[in-house]
Every structure is written in structure tokens, then in C-alpha cells.
Amino acid sequence: MKPVILMRPSLAEENEFSIASKHLPTFRKRSDIPPGSLVVGRYSVVPFYLELEEDLAASGSKLINSYREHRWIADLREWYEDFKGITPKTWFDLVSLPENGGPFVLKGETNSRKFHWNTHMFAKNKREAMEVYSRLSQDSLIGQQNIYIREYVPLRKLAEGLNGLQVSEEYRFFFLDRKIVSGAFYWSSHVDDLTEVPKAANVPLEFLEEVKNRLGCNARFCVVDIARKADGDWTVIEVNDGQQSGLSENNPEELYLNLKKVLSFSEDST
């Protein structure tokens, strides 16, 4: 199958559409996609993922991640077991929270309200977790998702944003077929606050190999956000669908060039 990009330019980074077009055929509308294509749906697959998958199948095409693979990535409950031990401990309902535990962070199965850290994410104890849970339940985005509670793990702090948000040493890696196609500093919104932007090469190769192994064959195109803990160890913060994830500080030239290389290799191998 010939790889192509389906991109919603209004949600893409500046110049991302034109850069992607240099490396792979890139379309704005699903109706323009040639039959028999392998589609990387950048910013184009939600909220109607299953519908898009079915529409493409009618012309012999398919998405890089099936709907089942997308659900494994999109729901923390799905990927948590595979990453247990290298990602913060997680509870899937308030009843399970330890009475004397904390602090915690709360998020939806897919999204969070990290820019409202003090009121919609961080909780010192179970009582505050219940209050944050109530606020998220009424949130227009998170309220439509399952809400999960994670152990708060102190990270290496680089700066502080609005509402107490901690800007940490965190990186975003794009994986395709368990190969890293790009990696860079996560907090693109705060690079001007730093004297030096950390490099993704800081993440140990051994930890990245462990992440690759844990991804396994659960999905082809993933993003994994990795952070350095305050004690110097490393942890997986999030797993996301590579189709929907922003670039952070990743260079789109590098990303789409390497996407093309890996996809072309896969095509030649079939």
C-alpha cells in the first residue's frame, strides 16, 4: 500500500502541511486519497475514527493505526498494564484511592487540563482528589471521558508556568514500527523561559529500548512522552496516537523524512 498523509491544516503546526508534502503525498480531504493507500491521518482522525476507517476501507485503503490500535493508545487504562513499573501508579476510580495517600494528578483517559494545574489536575490528598474529580466531571472535554487518578511523581523542574504548572525535563518521541523517527523537548510553549533547551539525547538508550519493547505490536504509530524524575530516574508520562500528537519541539523535516523512510522500507518488505 502506498503511504500518504491526510492532514487537517487548521490544526497543524505552521508550515507542517507544506513540509509533509515534500516527503509524502499529502491531502486535505479523504475523498482525494487514492485507492489502496496507507493513510497517516495527522490531526484528521477524531472524533469520527471508526467512520473514517470504514470510509477508507471502501476504497481499499486503511489507517496506519486500526481503530482497535487507536483505542489501545487513546485510553490510559489500555496501555497502563504494558508500561506498569516505568509509568506512575494509576487508580481507575476514587473508591480505590488510599485514604492517606497522595499527592495525585487527575486526567481524562486521553486528555488533561494541565494548564489549570492547581484546580483541575493536582490534588494533595484524597479529599482534594474528589474535588478535582468533580470539576473534571463538569468539564466540557474531560467530562466526556473516564477520569483516572495517577500518583504524583516529582519531576526535574526547569521553570513554572501559569496556575502552578511545572515545566519539567520532558521529551516527546515519535515511534513508527518501534523505530524512533523523531524526538525533542516537550514544552514548546515554554522554550523562551529557558536559557538552554534540553536535548532528547539526554534520555538513556536503555530506557528507550525498554519503551520500544513495551510498545510491542500494540500499535504502529505512537508518541511517548518521557520525563526525568527529580531523583534522576526516568518515567513514561503519556502514550498518544502519533496521528493526533502535536510536534512539541520536533523538527517536521526530520519527522516526515523518517516517516517516509520507515514506511518505504515496510512497503518494500511486503
DRENKOLTOR-344272 format. One record per residue: residue number from 1; residue in one letter; x, y, z of N, C-alpha, C in turn. Coordinates in nm, 3 decimals. Layout:
N
(r NUM a (X Y Z) (X Y Z) (X Y Z)),
...
# end
This chain:
270
(r 1 m (0.085 -0.119 0.000) (0.000 0.000 0.000) (0.088 0.124 0.000)),
(r 2 k (0.050 0.222 -0.078) (0.128 0.345 -0.090) (0.098 0.439 0.028)),
(r 3 p (0.200 0.481 0.104) (0.176 0.570 0.218) (0.143 0.712 0.174)),
(r 4 v (0.042 0.770 0.240) (0.003 0.909 0.217) (-0.030 0.974 0.351)),
(r 5 i (-0.037 1.107 0.351) (-0.076 1.183 0.469) (-0.212 1.246 0.444)),
(r 6 l (-0.303 1.232 0.541) (-0.428 1.308 0.542) (-0.416 1.407 0.656)),
(r 7 m (-0.416 1.537 0.625) (-0.389 1.638 0.728) (-0.496 1.746 0.730)),
(r 8 r (-0.537 1.782 0.849) (-0.627 1.894 0.870) (-0.540 2.016 0.897)),
(r 9 p (-0.513 2.099 0.796) (-0.416 2.208 0.812) (-0.450 2.308 0.922)),
(r 10 s (-0.576 2.326 0.949) (-0.615 2.424 1.051) (-0.566 2.386 1.190)),
(r 11 l (-0.537 2.257 1.212) (-0.487 2.211 1.342) (-0.338 2.183 1.342)),
(r 12 a (-0.275 2.190 1.225) (-0.134 2.156 1.213) (-0.046 2.271 1.257)),
(r 13 e (0.082 2.239 1.281) (0.180 2.342 1.311) (0.207 2.425 1.184)),
(r 14 e (0.264 2.542 1.203) (0.294 2.630 1.091) (0.387 2.560 0.992)),
(r 15 n (0.350 2.563 0.866) (0.428 2.504 0.755) (0.431 2.351 0.757)),
(r 16 e (0.361 2.288 0.850) (0.370 2.142 0.858) (0.312 2.076 0.733)),
(r 17 f (0.203 2.131 0.681) (0.142 2.072 0.562) (0.239 2.075 0.444)),
(r 18 s (0.303 2.190 0.421) (0.394 2.202 0.306) (0.517 2.114 0.325)),
(r 19 i (0.565 2.100 0.449) (0.681 2.015 0.475) (0.646 1.868 0.453)),
(r 20 a (0.530 1.826 0.505) (0.486 1.688 0.484) (0.474 1.658 0.336)),
(r 21 s (0.424 1.755 0.258) (0.402 1.736 0.115) (0.532 1.712 0.038)),
(r 22 k (0.644 1.761 0.092) (0.774 1.740 0.028) (0.816 1.593 0.033)),
(r 23 h (0.767 1.522 0.132) (0.816 1.386 0.156) (0.715 1.277 0.121)),
(r 24 l (0.586 1.307 0.136) (0.481 1.208 0.108) (0.362 1.279 0.046)),
(r 25 p (0.285 1.213 -0.040) (0.162 1.274 -0.091) (0.071 1.313 0.026)),
(r 26 t (0.028 1.437 0.028) (-0.046 1.490 0.143) (-0.177 1.552 0.095)),
(r 27 f (-0.288 1.511 0.161) (-0.421 1.551 0.117) (-0.498 1.618 0.230)),
(r 28 r (-0.586 1.709 0.191) (-0.673 1.775 0.287) (-0.805 1.700 0.305)),
(r 29 k (-0.850 1.631 0.200) (-0.981 1.567 0.202) (-0.967 1.416 0.182)),
(r 30 r (-1.043 1.340 0.257) (-1.036 1.194 0.243) (-1.081 1.148 0.105)),
(r 31 s (-1.170 1.224 0.043) (-1.222 1.185 -0.089) (-1.114 1.192 -0.197)),
(r 32 d (-1.003 1.263 -0.171) (-0.895 1.275 -0.269) (-0.791 1.165 -0.256)),
(r 33 i (-0.800 1.083 -0.152) (-0.698 0.981 -0.127) (-0.711 0.869 -0.231)),
(r 34 p (-0.601 0.832 -0.298) (-0.608 0.725 -0.399) (-0.645 0.591 -0.335)),
(r 35 p (-0.717 0.507 -0.405) (-0.748 0.374 -0.355) (-0.621 0.296 -0.322)),
(r 36 g (-0.629 0.211 -0.221) (-0.516 0.128 -0.185) (-0.405 0.201 -0.112)),
(r 37 s (-0.441 0.307 -0.040) (-0.341 0.386 0.032) (-0.331 0.346 0.179)),
(r 38 l (-0.211 0.364 0.233) (-0.189 0.353 0.377) (-0.186 0.495 0.430)),
(r 39 v (-0.283 0.532 0.514) (-0.308 0.671 0.548) (-0.259 0.704 0.689)),
(r 40 v (-0.173 0.805 0.697) (-0.134 0.863 0.826) (-0.220 0.987 0.845)),
(r 41 g (-0.316 0.979 0.935) (-0.416 1.086 0.947) (-0.377 1.194 1.045)),
(r 42 r (-0.286 1.282 1.008) (-0.240 1.385 1.100) (-0.352 1.485 1.130)),
(r 43 y (-0.389 1.492 1.257) (-0.493 1.584 1.307) (-0.628 1.562 1.237)),
(r 44 s (-0.651 1.443 1.185) (-0.767 1.421 1.097) (-0.854 1.302 1.137)),
(r 45 v (-0.820 1.231 1.245) (-0.888 1.104 1.270) (-0.998 1.111 1.377)),
(r 46 v (-0.996 1.210 1.462) (-1.101 1.222 1.563) (-1.187 1.343 1.532)),
(r 47 p (-1.313 1.339 1.573) (-1.376 1.245 1.666) (-1.439 1.120 1.600)),
(r 48 f (-1.430 1.108 1.467) (-1.502 1.000 1.400) (-1.404 0.898 1.341)),
(r 49 y (-1.322 0.841 1.428) (-1.215 0.750 1.384) (-1.272 0.628 1.312)),
(r 50 l (-1.369 0.563 1.374) (-1.425 0.441 1.317) (-1.492 0.470 1.182)),
(r 51 e (-1.560 0.582 1.172) (-1.624 0.620 1.046) (-1.520 0.640 0.937)),
(r 52 l (-1.409 0.708 0.971) (-1.302 0.731 0.874) (-1.242 0.598 0.830)),
(r 53 e (-1.218 0.508 0.925) (-1.163 0.377 0.893) (-1.253 0.303 0.794)),
(r 54 e (-1.383 0.309 0.817) (-1.478 0.240 0.729) (-1.484 0.305 0.591)),
(r 55 d (-1.478 0.437 0.586) (-1.480 0.507 0.457) (-1.357 0.471 0.373)),
(r 56 l (-1.242 0.467 0.438) (-1.119 0.434 0.366) (-1.121 0.288 0.318)),
(r 57 a (-1.174 0.201 0.402) (-1.179 0.058 0.366) (-1.261 0.036 0.239)),
(r 58 a (-1.360 0.122 0.215) (-1.446 0.107 0.097) (-1.367 0.123 -0.033)),
(r 59 s (-1.251 0.193 -0.025) (-1.168 0.210 -0.144) (-1.038 0.131 -0.133)),
(r 60 g (-1.035 0.035 -0.040) (-0.916 -0.048 -0.026) (-0.802 0.017 0.048)),
(r 61 s (-0.829 0.124 0.119) (-0.726 0.194 0.196) (-0.743 0.165 0.344)),
(r 62 k (-0.641 0.201 0.423) (-0.654 0.183 0.568) (-0.566 0.285 0.641)),
(r 63 l (-0.601 0.311 0.768) (-0.522 0.400 0.852) (-0.400 0.328 0.907)),
(r 64 i (-0.296 0.403 0.938) (-0.173 0.347 0.992) (-0.199 0.272 1.122)),
(r 65 n (-0.291 0.324 1.206) (-0.337 0.255 1.326) (-0.483 0.216 1.306)),
(r 66 s (-0.515 0.089 1.325) (-0.656 0.049 1.320) (-0.732 0.114 1.436)),
(r 67 y (-0.861 0.107 1.431) (-0.942 0.163 1.540) (-0.908 0.096 1.672)),
(r 68 r (-0.887 -0.035 1.669) (-0.852 -0.107 1.792) (-0.717 -0.060 1.845)),
(r 69 e (-0.621 -0.041 1.755) (-0.489 0.008 1.797) (-0.501 0.151 1.852)),
(r 70 h (-0.582 0.232 1.788) (-0.604 0.369 1.836) (-0.661 0.369 1.977)),
(r 71 r (-0.754 0.280 2.005) (-0.814 0.275 2.139) (-0.712 0.229 2.243)),
(r 72 w (-0.621 0.140 2.204) (-0.516 0.100 2.299) (-0.431 0.220 2.338)),
(r 73 i (-0.400 0.306 2.242) (-0.319 0.424 2.271) (-0.400 0.529 2.346)),
(r 74 a (-0.523 0.552 2.302) (-0.600 0.667 2.349) (-0.652 0.654 2.491)),
(r 75 d (-0.661 0.533 2.543) (-0.714 0.512 2.677) (-0.603 0.463 2.768)),
(r 76 l (-0.570 0.543 2.868) (-0.466 0.509 2.964) (-0.487 0.371 3.025)),
(r 77 r (-0.610 0.333 3.050) (-0.636 0.201 3.107) (-0.585 0.089 3.017)),
(r 78 e (-0.586 0.112 2.885) (-0.544 0.011 2.789) (-0.393 -0.010 2.793)),
(r 79 w (-0.315 0.099 2.790) (-0.170 0.083 2.780) (-0.101 0.075 2.916)),
(r 80 y (-0.172 0.104 3.024) (-0.110 0.109 3.156) (-0.044 -0.022 3.195)),
(r 81 e (-0.112 -0.133 3.173) (-0.057 -0.263 3.215) (0.075 -0.293 3.144)),
(r 82 d (0.086 -0.252 3.017) (0.209 -0.277 2.942) (0.326 -0.193 2.992)),
(r 83 f (0.295 -0.080 3.055) (0.401 0.011 3.099) (0.413 0.018 3.252)),
(r 84 k (0.344 -0.071 3.321) (0.349 -0.070 3.467) (0.494 -0.088 3.512)),
(r 85 g (0.535 -0.007 3.609) (0.671 -0.012 3.660) (0.759 0.099 3.605)),
(r 86 i (0.724 0.151 3.486) (0.801 0.264 3.431) (0.708 0.382 3.402)),
(r 87 t (0.590 0.380 3.460) (0.496 0.492 3.450) (0.428 0.506 3.586)),
(r 88 p (0.383 0.626 3.624) (0.326 0.644 3.758) (0.209 0.549 3.787)),
(r 89 k (0.202 0.504 3.911) (0.093 0.418 3.955) (-0.040 0.488 3.931)),
(r 90 t (-0.140 0.412 3.890) (-0.268 0.470 3.848) (-0.385 0.395 3.911)),
(r 91 w (-0.487 0.472 3.954) (-0.612 0.417 4.003) (-0.723 0.459 3.908)),
(r 92 f (-0.819 0.370 3.887) (-0.920 0.396 3.785) (-1.055 0.434 3.842)),
(r 93 d (-1.061 0.454 3.972) (-1.182 0.509 4.035) (-1.143 0.566 4.171)),
(r 94 l (-1.228 0.654 4.224) (-1.199 0.719 4.351) (-1.202 0.621 4.468)),
(r 95 v (-1.286 0.520 4.460) (-1.301 0.424 4.569) (-1.168 0.354 4.599)),
(r 96 s (-1.089 0.330 4.496) (-0.964 0.256 4.513) (-0.851 0.339 4.572)),
(r 97 l (-0.867 0.471 4.578) (-0.760 0.557 4.628) (-0.732 0.530 4.776)),
(r 98 p (-0.605 0.522 4.816) (-0.573 0.505 4.958) (-0.613 0.627 5.038)),
(r 99 e (-0.672 0.606 5.155) (-0.722 0.716 5.237) (-0.612 0.815 5.275)),
(r 100 n (-0.494 0.765 5.304) (-0.384 0.850 5.348) (-0.280 0.871 5.239)),
(r 101 g (-0.319 0.846 5.113) (-0.226 0.860 5.002) (-0.220 1.002 4.949)),
(r 102 g (-0.140 1.019 4.850) (-0.124 1.147 4.784) (0.020 1.195 4.794)),
(r 103 p (0.050 1.297 4.714) (-0.040 1.369 4.622) (-0.068 1.290 4.494)),
(r 104 f (-0.169 1.341 4.420) (-0.216 1.276 4.299) (-0.226 1.377 4.185)),
(r 105 v (-0.234 1.324 4.062) (-0.275 1.405 3.948) (-0.392 1.333 3.881)),
(r 106 l (-0.489 1.409 3.833) (-0.607 1.353 3.770) (-0.614 1.395 3.624)),
(r 107 k (-0.663 1.305 3.539) (-0.673 1.334 3.397) (-0.782 1.248 3.335)),
(r 108 g (-0.823 1.286 3.216) (-0.914 1.202 3.141) (-0.839 1.086 3.079)),
(r 109 e (-0.913 0.992 3.022) (-0.849 0.874 2.962) (-0.753 0.912 2.851)),
(r 110 t (-0.779 1.028 2.786) (-0.695 1.074 2.675) (-0.634 1.211 2.701)),
(r 111 n (-0.711 1.302 2.758) (-0.669 1.441 2.772) (-0.657 1.482 2.918)),
(r 112 s (-0.591 1.596 2.940) (-0.582 1.654 3.074) (-0.607 1.804 3.064)),
(r 113 r (-0.620 1.868 3.180) (-0.629 2.014 3.188) (-0.505 2.067 3.261)),
(r 114 k (-0.387 2.032 3.207) (-0.262 2.065 3.275) (-0.240 2.215 3.290)),
(r 115 f (-0.299 2.294 3.201) (-0.281 2.438 3.213) (-0.370 2.499 3.321)),
(r 116 h (-0.451 2.415 3.384) (-0.527 2.453 3.504) (-0.481 2.361 3.618)),
(r 117 w (-0.351 2.351 3.632) (-0.287 2.255 3.721) (-0.343 2.258 3.862)),
(r 118 n (-0.353 2.377 3.922) (-0.391 2.388 4.063) (-0.535 2.347 4.091)),
(r 119 t (-0.622 2.360 3.993) (-0.764 2.336 4.016) (-0.819 2.213 3.945)),
(r 120 h (-0.756 2.171 3.834) (-0.812 2.065 3.751) (-0.716 1.948 3.725)),
(r 121 m (-0.606 1.943 3.803) (-0.515 1.830 3.782) (-0.448 1.783 3.912)),
(r 122 f (-0.393 1.873 3.989) (-0.315 1.834 4.108) (-0.403 1.827 4.232)),
(r 123 a (-0.381 1.724 4.313) (-0.454 1.708 4.440) (-0.355 1.658 4.546)),
(r 124 k (-0.355 1.725 4.662) (-0.261 1.687 4.769) (-0.300 1.556 4.835)),
(r 125 n (-0.429 1.525 4.839) (-0.477 1.408 4.913) (-0.608 1.359 4.851)),
(r 126 k (-0.669 1.259 4.912) (-0.791 1.201 4.857) (-0.906 1.301 4.858)),
(r 127 r (-0.916 1.381 4.964) (-1.025 1.479 4.969) (-1.015 1.576 4.852)),
(r 128 e (-0.894 1.629 4.827) (-0.877 1.720 4.715) (-0.896 1.648 4.581)),
(r 129 a (-0.858 1.520 4.576) (-0.879 1.443 4.453) (-1.027 1.434 4.420)),
(r 130 m (-1.110 1.418 4.521) (-1.254 1.413 4.498) (-1.305 1.547 4.445)),
(r 131 e (-1.249 1.657 4.494) (-1.291 1.789 4.447) (-1.248 1.811 4.302)),
(r 132 v (-1.123 1.773 4.268) (-1.074 1.787 4.130) (-1.155 1.697 4.037)),
(r 133 y (-1.185 1.576 4.084) (-1.265 1.482 4.006) (-1.401 1.545 3.971)),
(r 134 s (-1.461 1.612 4.068) (-1.591 1.676 4.046) (-1.580 1.786 3.941)),
(r 135 r (-1.473 1.866 3.946) (-1.454 1.973 3.848) (-1.435 1.914 3.708)),
(r 136 l (-1.355 1.809 3.699) (-1.331 1.748 3.569) (-1.457 1.683 3.513)),
(r 137 s (-1.539 1.630 3.599) (-1.665 1.569 3.555) (-1.756 1.669 3.486)),
(r 138 q (-1.742 1.797 3.522) (-1.824 1.902 3.464) (-1.755 1.974 3.349)),
(r 139 d (-1.633 1.932 3.319) (-1.556 1.996 3.212) (-1.609 1.952 3.076)),
(r 140 s (-1.611 2.044 2.981) (-1.671 2.015 2.850) (-1.596 1.906 2.773)),
(r 141 l (-1.465 1.895 2.793) (-1.386 1.793 2.725) (-1.366 1.669 2.812)),
(r 142 i (-1.313 1.686 2.931) (-1.278 1.572 3.017) (-1.402 1.501 3.068)),
(r 143 g (-1.510 1.576 3.086) (-1.633 1.516 3.138) (-1.690 1.407 3.050)),
(r 144 q (-1.649 1.403 2.922) (-1.695 1.300 2.829) (-1.606 1.175 2.834)),
(r 145 q (-1.500 1.180 2.915) (-1.405 1.069 2.921) (-1.408 1.005 3.060)),
(r 146 n (-1.354 0.883 3.069) (-1.328 0.826 3.201) (-1.218 0.908 3.267)),
(r 147 i (-1.228 0.929 3.396) (-1.131 1.009 3.470) (-1.048 0.916 3.558)),
(r 148 y (-0.915 0.928 3.547) (-0.824 0.841 3.620) (-0.737 0.924 3.714)),
(r 149 i (-0.687 0.858 3.817) (-0.604 0.923 3.918) (-0.467 0.859 3.918)),
(r 150 r (-0.363 0.941 3.906) (-0.227 0.890 3.900) (-0.146 0.940 4.019)),
(r 151 e (-0.051 0.861 4.059) (0.043 0.904 4.162) (0.122 1.025 4.111)),
(r 152 y (0.134 1.127 4.196) (0.217 1.242 4.159) (0.363 1.204 4.179)),
(r 153 v (0.440 1.210 4.072) (0.583 1.179 4.077) (0.660 1.308 4.051)),
(r 154 p (0.737 1.357 4.148) (0.816 1.480 4.125) (0.913 1.464 4.009)),
(r 155 l (0.912 1.560 3.919) (0.999 1.560 3.802) (1.105 1.669 3.816)),
(r 156 r (1.210 1.659 3.735) (1.313 1.761 3.737) (1.255 1.891 3.681)),
(r 157 k (1.245 1.990 3.767) (1.179 2.116 3.733) (1.274 2.211 3.662)),
(r 158 l (1.225 2.270 3.552) (1.303 2.367 3.476) (1.247 2.508 3.489)),
(r 159 a (1.116 2.519 3.504) (1.051 2.650 3.515) (0.910 2.627 3.568)),
(r 160 e (0.837 2.737 3.590) (0.699 2.726 3.637) (0.609 2.811 3.549)),
(r 161 g (0.500 2.751 3.504) (0.405 2.822 3.420) (0.289 2.877 3.501)),
(r 162 l (0.182 2.912 3.431) (0.064 2.966 3.497) (-0.005 2.862 3.583)),
(r 163 n (-0.072 2.907 3.686) (-0.153 2.822 3.774) (-0.073 2.709 3.839)),
(r 164 g (0.057 2.736 3.864) (0.140 2.638 3.932) (0.191 2.526 3.845)),
(r 165 l (0.169 2.533 3.714) (0.214 2.427 3.624) (0.366 2.417 3.625)),
(r 166 q (0.417 2.297 3.647) (0.560 2.273 3.647) (0.609 2.238 3.508)),
(r 167 v (0.704 2.314 3.458) (0.769 2.283 3.331) (0.890 2.197 3.364)),
(r 168 s (0.884 2.071 3.322) (0.984 1.973 3.363) (1.073 1.934 3.245)),
(r 169 e (1.175 1.853 3.276) (1.259 1.798 3.170) (1.186 1.679 3.109)),
(r 170 e (1.118 1.707 3.001) (1.030 1.608 2.938) (1.050 1.611 2.787)),
(r 171 y (1.038 1.496 2.726) (1.064 1.483 2.583) (0.950 1.408 2.514)),
(r 172 r (0.929 1.442 2.388) (0.828 1.373 2.306) (0.899 1.295 2.195)),
(r 173 f (0.873 1.163 2.192) (0.931 1.076 2.090) (0.821 1.019 2.002)),
(r 174 f (0.840 1.028 1.870) (0.751 0.964 1.774) (0.811 0.828 1.737)),
(r 175 f (0.731 0.723 1.753) (0.771 0.587 1.717) (0.686 0.536 1.602)),
(r 176 l (0.749 0.481 1.502) (0.679 0.412 1.394) (0.738 0.273 1.380)),
(r 177 d (0.654 0.172 1.394) (0.701 0.033 1.390) (0.817 0.011 1.486)),
(r 178 r (0.804 0.070 1.605) (0.902 0.057 1.714) (1.037 0.119 1.681)),
(r 179 k (1.040 0.206 1.581) (1.161 0.281 1.548) (1.136 0.428 1.581)),
(r 180 i (1.234 0.493 1.643) (1.221 0.636 1.673) (1.242 0.715 1.544)),
(r 181 v (1.139 0.789 1.504) (1.151 0.871 1.384) (1.176 1.017 1.417)),
(r 182 s (1.156 1.055 1.542) (1.188 1.191 1.586) (1.174 1.198 1.737)),
(r 183 g (1.254 1.285 1.799) (1.244 1.307 1.942) (1.297 1.445 1.977)),
(r 184 a (1.228 1.514 2.071) (1.269 1.651 2.106) (1.204 1.692 2.238)),
(r 185 f (1.244 1.807 2.289) (1.189 1.863 2.413) (1.039 1.882 2.400)),
(r 186 y (0.968 1.851 2.507) (0.822 1.852 2.504) (0.762 1.992 2.511)),
(r 187 w (0.813 2.077 2.601) (0.744 2.201 2.636) (0.775 2.313 2.536)),
(r 188 s (0.724 2.304 2.417) (0.749 2.406 2.315) (0.692 2.542 2.354)),
(r 189 s (0.590 2.541 2.438) (0.526 2.667 2.481) (0.611 2.744 2.582)),
(r 190 h (0.720 2.682 2.631) (0.800 2.748 2.735) (0.949 2.754 2.700)),
(r 191 v (0.985 2.733 2.575) (1.128 2.735 2.541) (1.190 2.873 2.565)),
(r 192 d (1.110 2.979 2.552) (1.163 3.114 2.573) (1.192 3.141 2.720)),
(r 193 d (1.141 3.057 2.809) (1.167 3.074 2.952) (1.297 3.007 2.997)),
(r 194 l (1.361 2.934 2.904) (1.479 2.856 2.940) (1.605 2.915 2.878)),
(r 195 t (1.716 2.907 2.951) (1.843 2.952 2.896) (1.899 2.852 2.795)),
(r 196 e (1.860 2.725 2.811) (1.904 2.621 2.719) (1.794 2.517 2.706)),
(r 197 v (1.761 2.479 2.583) (1.657 2.379 2.560) (1.720 2.240 2.569)),
(r 198 p (1.671 2.154 2.658) (1.729 2.020 2.672) (1.715 1.938 2.544)),
(r 199 k (1.811 1.847 2.524) (1.815 1.764 2.404) (1.763 1.625 2.435)),
(r 200 a (1.690 1.568 2.338) (1.633 1.435 2.356) (1.740 1.329 2.375)),
(r 201 a (1.864 1.358 2.335) (1.974 1.264 2.354) (2.004 1.240 2.501)),
(r 202 n (1.947 1.323 2.589) (1.966 1.303 2.733) (1.899 1.176 2.783)),
(r 203 v (1.797 1.130 2.713) (1.726 1.009 2.755) (1.812 0.886 2.726)),
(r 204 p (1.840 0.804 2.826) (1.928 0.688 2.804) (1.873 0.592 2.699)),
(r 205 l (1.963 0.540 2.617) (1.922 0.445 2.514) (1.857 0.321 2.574)),
(r 206 e (1.905 0.280 2.693) (1.848 0.162 2.757) (1.701 0.183 2.791)),
(r 207 f (1.667 0.304 2.835) (1.527 0.332 2.868) (1.442 0.335 2.740)),
(r 208 l (1.495 0.393 2.634) (1.421 0.396 2.508) (1.399 0.256 2.453)),
(r 209 e (1.497 0.169 2.469) (1.481 0.030 2.426) (1.370 -0.038 2.505)),
(r 210 e (1.364 -0.009 2.636) (1.257 -0.065 2.718) (1.121 -0.017 2.671)),
(r 211 v (1.112 0.111 2.636) (0.987 0.166 2.584) (0.948 0.096 2.454)),
(r 212 k (1.043 0.079 2.363) (1.015 0.009 2.237) (0.960 -0.130 2.263)),
(r 213 n (1.022 -0.202 2.355) (0.978 -0.338 2.386) (0.836 -0.339 2.441)),
(r 214 r (0.805 -0.240 2.523) (0.672 -0.235 2.583) (0.565 -0.194 2.483)),
(r 215 l (0.602 -0.112 2.387) (0.506 -0.079 2.280) (0.467 -0.205 2.203)),
(r 216 g (0.565 -0.292 2.181) (0.538 -0.417 2.113) (0.467 -0.395 1.981)),
(r 217 c (0.367 -0.477 1.956) (0.288 -0.467 1.832) (0.149 -0.411 1.860)),
(r 218 n (0.135 -0.336 1.970) (0.003 -0.285 2.007) (-0.048 -0.178 1.911)),
(r 219 a (0.043 -0.103 1.850) (0.005 -0.001 1.751) (0.130 0.037 1.674)),
(r 220 r (0.112 0.085 1.550) (0.227 0.114 1.465) (0.286 0.252 1.492)),
(r 221 f (0.199 0.355 1.502) (0.246 0.493 1.505) (0.206 0.557 1.638)),
(r 222 c (0.303 0.572 1.727) (0.275 0.620 1.863) (0.366 0.737 1.899)),
(r 223 v (0.321 0.814 1.994) (0.404 0.914 2.061) (0.416 0.873 2.207)),
(r 224 v (0.538 0.880 2.260) (0.561 0.851 2.401) (0.630 0.973 2.463)),
(r 225 d (0.572 1.027 2.569) (0.631 1.139 2.642) (0.706 1.085 2.762)),
(r 226 i (0.834 1.119 2.771) (0.924 1.065 2.872) (0.985 1.180 2.951)),
(r 227 a (0.992 1.166 3.084) (1.044 1.273 3.168) (1.148 1.219 3.266)),
(r 228 r (1.239 1.308 3.307) (1.336 1.275 3.410) (1.276 1.309 3.547)),
(r 229 k (1.274 1.212 3.635) (1.223 1.235 3.769) (1.322 1.316 3.851)),
(r 230 a (1.274 1.373 3.960) (1.359 1.454 4.046) (1.476 1.374 4.100)),
(r 231 d (1.457 1.243 4.117) (1.566 1.158 4.169) (1.662 1.112 4.060)),
(r 232 g (1.639 1.156 3.934) (1.729 1.121 3.825) (1.684 1.005 3.739)),
(r 233 d (1.590 0.924 3.787) (1.537 0.814 3.707) (1.444 0.869 3.598)),
(r 234 w (1.395 0.779 3.513) (1.311 0.819 3.400) (1.175 0.753 3.410)),
(r 235 t (1.074 0.818 3.355) (0.938 0.766 3.361) (0.861 0.801 3.235)),
(r 236 v (0.767 0.715 3.198) (0.676 0.742 3.086) (0.556 0.820 3.139)),
(r 237 i (0.537 0.938 3.086) (0.425 1.024 3.129) (0.298 0.991 3.051)),
(r 238 e (0.312 0.968 2.922) (0.193 0.953 2.838) (0.226 0.874 2.713)),
(r 239 v (0.127 0.803 2.662) (0.133 0.740 2.530) (0.018 0.798 2.449)),
(r 240 n (0.046 0.842 2.328) (-0.056 0.904 2.244) (-0.048 0.850 2.101)),
(r 241 d (-0.155 0.871 2.027) (-0.157 0.835 1.886) (-0.071 0.935 1.809)),
(r 242 g (0.026 0.885 1.734) (0.113 0.972 1.656) (0.038 1.055 1.554)),
(r 243 q (-0.081 1.013 1.518) (-0.159 1.089 1.421) (-0.216 1.218 1.479)),
(r 244 q (-0.242 1.217 1.610) (-0.308 1.331 1.673) (-0.214 1.419 1.755)),
(r 245 s (-0.089 1.379 1.773) (0.000 1.448 1.865) (0.070 1.565 1.800)),
(r 246 g (0.076 1.677 1.872) (0.150 1.793 1.825) (0.299 1.766 1.819)),
(r 247 l (0.371 1.852 1.752) (0.513 1.830 1.731) (0.596 1.854 1.856)),
(r 248 s (0.548 1.939 1.949) (0.635 1.991 2.054) (0.755 2.055 1.984)),
(r 249 e (0.880 2.023 2.023) (0.996 2.082 1.957) (1.053 1.994 1.846)),
(r 250 n (0.980 1.890 1.807) (1.027 1.804 1.699) (1.031 1.880 1.567)),
(r 251 n (1.136 1.856 1.491) (1.154 1.919 1.361) (1.069 1.845 1.258)),
(r 252 p (0.971 1.911 1.195) (0.885 1.841 1.100) (0.961 1.785 0.980)),
(r 253 e (1.070 1.849 0.939) (1.151 1.795 0.830) (1.205 1.657 0.867)),
(r 254 e (1.258 1.647 0.987) (1.312 1.519 1.033) (1.202 1.416 1.048)),
(r 255 l (1.090 1.457 1.106) (0.980 1.364 1.130) (0.928 1.305 1.000)),
(r 256 y (0.896 1.389 0.903) (0.833 1.338 0.781) (0.933 1.267 0.690)),
(r 257 l (1.059 1.309 0.692) (1.161 1.237 0.617) (1.175 1.095 0.671)),
(r 258 n (1.181 1.082 0.804) (1.198 0.950 0.865) (1.072 0.866 0.854)),
(r 259 l (0.955 0.930 0.860) (0.831 0.857 0.834) (0.836 0.793 0.696)),
(r 260 k (0.878 0.872 0.598) (0.886 0.821 0.461) (0.982 0.704 0.453)),
(r 261 k (1.099 0.715 0.517) (1.198 0.608 0.512) (1.144 0.478 0.570)),
(r 262 v (1.082 0.487 0.688) (1.032 0.366 0.754) (0.915 0.307 0.676)),
(r 263 l (0.825 0.393 0.630) (0.710 0.343 0.554) (0.753 0.283 0.420)),
(r 264 s (0.853 0.342 0.356) (0.900 0.288 0.229) (0.967 0.153 0.250)),
(r 265 f (1.040 0.140 0.362) (1.103 0.012 0.394) (0.997 -0.095 0.416)),
(r 266 s (0.891 -0.058 0.490) (0.782 -0.154 0.517) (0.714 -0.195 0.388)),
(r 267 e (0.697 -0.097 0.296) (0.632 -0.127 0.168) (0.717 -0.221 0.084)),
(r 268 d (0.850 -0.198 0.087) (0.940 -0.283 0.009) (0.949 -0.424 0.066)),
(r 269 s (0.919 -0.437 0.196) (0.933 -0.567 0.262) (0.812 -0.654 0.244)),
(r 270 t (0.701 -0.598 0.194) (0.576 -0.674 0.181) (0.566 -0.734 0.041)),
# end
